[in-house]
Amino acid sequence: NEKKKSKGKRSQCSPSRVLHIRQIPNGVTGAEVVSLGLPFGKVTNLLMLRGKGQAFLEMASIDAAVSMVNYYTPATPHLHNQPVYIQYSNYKELRTDNQHNQARPQPALQCANAVQHGNLGITSALAAEGGVLPSNGSVLRIVVENVFCPVTLDILYQIFSKFGFVLKIVMFHKNNQFQALLQYADAMHAYYAKMSLDGHCIYTGCCTLRIDFSKLTNLTVKYNNDKSRDFTRIDLPFGDGQRTMEASLSTPFATQNTICPSYTGPPGFAPALGFPQGAVTTSAAPGHMTIPGIPGNSVLLVSNLNPEAITPYGLFILFGVYGDVHRVKIMFKKRGIALVQMADATQAQLAINYLNGQRLYGRVMHATLSKYQTIQLPREGQEDKGLTKDYSNSPLHRFKNPCSKNFQNIFPPSATLHLSNIPPSVTVDDLKNLFTSKGSTVKGFKFFQKDCKMALIQLGSVEEAVHALIELHNHDFGENQHLRVSFSKSSI
């Protein structure tokens, strides 16, 4: 009994970047086990003990492993609708002694990391390994079964954009089934989304996804409305799909007054497809359902923030990389949750695409559309402690000018930062010291040859770069010279 007790406690005592996962159902693939780790960081190794229903998963860092255990301890993850249990392993790393294994890195792992971490260079190496990469196209056909809860275009977008850049979605009813076609920018992303999501439920116990590849190679979208959308073109008309959301939702559901319980795992990963608890609630009128995250909304709900470190200004600067932030509100009683109001819905969606799942001050941040359409400023005399800020007239907006080059330079958070507006008097050492003084590790630096006002600086990790951007964007060198900091797609 004593032994058993200590085993249960192991997850608390000695963190390791190797995690031991138990009670894995038969038929679960390596890719599905890997997908449990991906929201928290890069996965570097996997050992499946198939006969025993167990696996060892090695994360790239102890921090990532700790985040993962902390996340899944209160919210047990499920694979194939069965709970699985995660604890730290006694191993500090996974050694694969088998030469064959070393020569062929696990396809599932490579594939998953390549997609999640944008490292698509791996994929060509994989193709040479013997056809792990499918010859599928980039369009998926999605059938949703047991539709007892609303499935909207925005919900599909939220789930599928976790696996890559979604270009277009078209929804329709055919053979009494709810169906959708969804086009990714890349066939690799379509393959990984199918592998990870096929057979899973959007909400616990209902809205099961059945996914296969469509024969179509490109979708034509004429209207941007609640049935079809082309995310690459904001100029399309709304068209004739203007039925209100309530009316269009209330028809396909057999049970109008269902409140769907929902699972709160990491967004976009099986089977937790990321809807806050009580994601769908019924109001007094039968058949009238309200959904968090109004489509076309520009207010974001940002959660799992570090209450000790987060500030309205920090969120303003970070979300400001992807759009102009008008207001920020950190919840007075729950400092780990904030609302961020963007200039428009397209910028709000961009911010979700790039920042949902990003690590910030040691936590994996979640960003989704809010049910609020605007952030109220506190009334005079109302206690707020400076947690609500209005930035609508800030000079720091990057996208005020519609012809701004900033529109072409929007990239995901990366360890390499692009610096501009550097005064001629500032040297390499000055800049390195500036970043080091804010806690960054400088791994590389170079000035642009043609323009010495610009440079690239490579830091120790993506998270470090996010923190540095928040701290140093608009840093004042004196004489009204302010540093501009963005994420770069290049590395040094």
N, C-alpha and C positions, 0 to 999 in steps of 0.2 A: 504493500500500500504506500509506504514511504517513497518507493521508487516512482510509483505512478504520479504521486503528488509533484515530485520535483520535475517530472517530465512535462507536466502541464504548465509549469512556471517557466520553462526554458526560454519562451519568447521574451520574458522580461529581463533575464539575467545577462546573457552575453551576446550582443548583436554581432552578426556576421553577414557578409554580403551574400552568403549562400543560404537559401531558404529551403526548408523541407516542407513539401506539400503532401498532405495525406488524404485518403478516401476519394481518390480520383475515379470517377465511373469508367467502366470499359468503353472503348470507342472514342475517348477524348484524344485529340491530336496534340502533338507537340506545339503546334501554332497556337492552339487554344490556351495551353498552359502559359506560353510566353506572353499571350495577350493580357494575362493578369498583371504582369510586371511592367508592361510598356507605359502605362500612364505615369509611372514613377521615375522612369529613366531608361537607360540602355541596358539590355539583357545580354550578358556575355557568354553564358553557357547553360546547357540544359542536359540533365540526365533523367531519362524516363525509366522507372522500374515497372514495366507494364504488368507483369504478373501480380505485383503487390499493390497496384493502385496508388503508387507513390511517385514523386518526382523531386529532383533537386534543381533549383533554379538559381543561377548565379547572376547577381546584378553588378553593374560596373562600379558602383560605389556603396559604401556602408550607409551613407545618407539615404540613398534610394531604397535600400532594403529596409531601413528603419521607417521611412515614410510608408512603405508598403505594409509592413506589419502593423503600424499604428492605424492605418486606414482600415485594414481588413479585420482587426481584432473586434471592434464593435459591430462592423457590418460584414458578416461572413459572406465570402464570395461563392457563387454557384457556377458549376460547369454541368452542362446537360441537365439543368434543373436540380442538381444534387449539391448540397453544401460541401465545400472542401476546406481543409484546415491548414493554416500556414503558421510556421514558427521558424525561429532561427535554427540553422543546422550547427552541428559541432564542427563541420568542415569550414575552413577559412577560405578555401577556393576549391573549384572542381578541377581535378586533373583527369584528362582523358588519356589513359596510357595507350589505348588501342591506336596503333598507327593509322589504321583505316579511318578512324573517326577524325584524327587530326588532319588528314589530307582532305577530308570532305566536311567542312563545317556544316552544322545542321541547317538544312534548307529552311525549315520553318523559322528558325531563329534569325538567319540572315535576312530572310524575306521580311519578317516582321520588323526588325530593326531598320532595314533599308527604308521601309515605308514610313515608319513612325518618326525616324530621325532624319529624314530627308537625304539619307546617304545612298542615293540610287546608283552610285558607282559600283556598289557590291553586286548589283543585279546582273551586270554583264559577266562578272566572274561566275555567278551562279549559273547563268545560261550555259557557260562552258562546262559546268560540273555535270551536265547531263539532264537538261530539260526540266529543271524545277520550275522555270518560268513558263507559264502556259502560253499558247498562241491565241488566247482569247482577245476580244476587242475591249473597248473601254466603256461599253454600254451594258448595264445590268437590267434584267427584267425582274421586278419584285412583285410577288403576290403576298398579300397580307390575309391570313386566315383568322377566324374567331375575332372579328372586329367588333368588340363590345365597348371600345373606347375610341374617341376620335383619333384619327391618324391624319395629320395635316401635312402639307408640303414642308412647312417649317420644321416639323418634328423629324421627317425623313432627312431633311437637310442637316439638322443638328447631329443625327446619328451617323450618317454616312460621311459627313465632312471630317470626322475624326480620322478617316483612313486616307484622305487625300483631297485634292481640290475638285469639288463638284462643280461642273460647268452648267448642266441643265437637268431639270426634272419635269416630267409630264405625268399627271395622274389621271386615271380613268376607271370606269367600271366595265368589265367584260365577263361574260358567262356568270353573272351574279357574283363576281369576285372583285375585290378592291385590288387594282394593279397600278404599278408605276414603272416608268422607264427612267433610268438615271445615268447620266453620262459623266465619267471622270475625265480629267485632263490626261490621264495616263492609264494604260491597260493594267500595269502592275498594281495600281491602287484598287482597280475594280476586282482584280483577282484576290487581293488580300481582304477586301471588304466581304466578298462572297465567302471566303474561307472562314472568316471570323464571325459573321452574322447569320449565315444560313441556319435556319432551325431555331433561332432564339426569339424570345418574346420582347416586344417593346415595353409592355407593362407586365407585371407578374401575372402569369396565368392567362393572358389574352394578347391578341394582335401578334400572332406568330409570323415571322418572316420566312418566306420560301424564295430563294434567290437563284437565278441562273443567268447565263450570258445571252444577250439578245443578238440576233443576226444583224441588227442595224449597226452601222458604224458611226452614224452621226444623227443627232436629234434636231428636228426643225421646230423652233418655238416662235410662235407669232405674237403671243401675248404674255405679259408678266402679271399673273393674278394668282388666285388661291388654287388653281388647277395646273398651271404650267409656269415655268420660270426659266429664263436664261440669265444666269448670274454674271455673265460677261457683258450684258447689255442692259443698262438701266434706262435706255431711251424707248423701250418697247411700250406700246399702249396697253391699257388694262384690258381692253377688249370687252367681250360680252359676258365674261364670267363674273358679273358683278353681284351675284346673289350674296346676301350677307352670310357671314360665316356660320351663324346659328342655323339658318335655313339649310345650308348645304350640309351641315354636320348631322342634323337631326334625322335625315332620312335613312342612312345605311345601318343604323344601330337597332338591334333587336330590343335591347333593354335600354330604355332612355335614361333611367335614373340610377345608372351604375356609378358608384364611385370606385375608380380603379386604384387598388393599392399599388404603389410603385416602389421599385427597389432602388436603393440609393448608392450603388457602387460607382466606380469611376465612369464618367460619361463616355458613351460610345463603346463600352466593352461588355462582352457577354457575361451573364445575360443582363447585366445592369446597363440599360441603355439610357441612363442618365437623366431620369425625370425626378424632380424634387417630390418629396412625399405628398400624397394628395394632389398629384399633378393634374388630375382631372376632377373637378368638383361640380356638383349639380347645384343649380340655384332653385329658387322656389318654383319657377315655371317649368312644368315637365317638358323634357325634350330640349331644354336650353342648357348647353354645356359651356363652361368657360375654361379656357386653357391658359396656363401661365405662358408668358411670352407671346404677346400679341404679334402676329405677323406684321412686318412693316414697322415694328416698334423700334425706337432708337435708344431705349433705356435698358441697360444691362444689369443683371443681378450677378454679383461677383462674390463667391463664397470660399471658405476654407483659407482665409487670409490670416496672417500672423498678427494678432491684435497688438502685440508689443511694438512691432516695427512699421506697420502700415500707416500712411498719412493720406489725406485727400490730395495733397500736392504730388505725392509719389504716384498715385493712381492716375492723376491728370497727365503727368509726363509720360508714363508708360503707355496708357491707352491712346495718348496723343500721337503716338507713332503711326497709328492706324486710322486716325480720323480726328476731327476737332471736338474736344471734350467741352461741353457747356457747363455741366454741373457734376459734382461728386458728393455723395452722402455716405458716411460710415455710420452704421446703425449704433444708436446711443447705448442700447442694452446688450447688443451682440456685436462686439467690435471686429469679429472675424468675417462680417458680412457687409458689403457695400453696394450702393447703386451708382452707376456711371451713365450719365446722359450724353450721347454722342449727337453730332449735328444732324445726322440722318440715318435711315435704316441700313443703307449699304455700308456705311462706316461701322455701324454697330455689328453687322454680320462679319465684316473683315476682322474686327477686334476679336470676335468669338473664334474665328478660324485660326488666328495666330496665337491667341493668349490662353485659350482654354487648355488646361493640362500643363501649363508652364509652371516651373518651380519659382517661387518668390519668397524670399526670407525663410527658406527651409520648409515650405509647404507647397503642395500641388494645388494651384489655384483653379477654381472652376468658374467659367463664365458662360452665361446663358441669357436669353432674352427675359426681361422682367415683365410682370403683369401691370406694372405702373407705366403710364405714358409720359410722365414728366416727374421731375424731382421738385418737391415743394421746398421753398426756402423757409427757415424757421421764422415764426412771428416775432415781433419785437418783444424782448423780455423773456422769450422761451429759452430754457436751458439747452444748450447745444454743444458747448465746449469746443467750438470751432470745427465740428465734425462735418458740417455741410458748407460747401464752398461753391460760389458762382464764378465760372471762368469764361462766361460767354463773350466777354470783351478782351480776353487775354491777348497780348501781342505775340504769344508763343504758339498760336495755332499754325500748323504746317500746311493746311489745305484751303486757306481763305481764298487764295488766288486760283481760279479754275485752270489757269495755264501752268501752274507750278510744276517744276520737275519732280517734286516730292511724290506726285501720283505715280510716276514710273519707278520710284525707288522704294517700294514697300516690300520688305522681306521678313521672313520669320525670325524670331529671336535667334541670335547666333553668337558664338564666342568671339567673333571678330566684329569690331565696331568701326564705322566710317566716321571720321572726324573732319569737320570743315570749319571755315572762318577762323583759321589759326593765324594770329598776328605774326609778322616776319621775325619779331624779336624772340619768339618762343622756340626753344630747342627741343631735340628728341628727349634729352634728359629731363627737361622741365615737364614734358608731357608724361613720361614714364613715372616721374616722382609724384605728379598730380594723381595719377590712377592708383599708384601704390599707397598713397596717403589715405585713399578711400577703401583700402582693404583688398584691392585687386592684385592678382599675380599677373605680371606682364610677360607673355610668352614670345611676343614678336611685335615689331613696329616697322613701318616704312612710310616715308613721305611719298606723295605722288610726284613722278618726275616732271610732269608738265605744269603742275600747280602746287606750289609749296604751301598753299593755304589748306591743303587737304592731306589726310593720312589715314592709314589703316592701323589699328592696334588690336592684337590678339590676346585675349585674357584666358585665365585658367579653365573656365567653364561657361556655358550659356547663362547659368544662374548668376555668376559673377558679372557677366556683361550686362545683364538686366539691371542688377543693382547699380553698376557704374553709370549706365545710361540715366537712371533716375537721379543719381547724385550730381552728374556732371553736365548733362544737357543744359545749355544756357549759363555755364560757368563763366564768371566775369574775369577776364584777364586785365581789366582796367582800361581806361580810355574808351569805354563803350564798345569793347571788342568781346563778343560773347561766343563761346564754343558751341557748335552744333554737333549733336551725336545721333547717329542712326545705326540700325543693324545692317551688316554688309552681307552680300551673297558670296563675296570672295573670301579666300583665306590667304594667309601670308606664306 
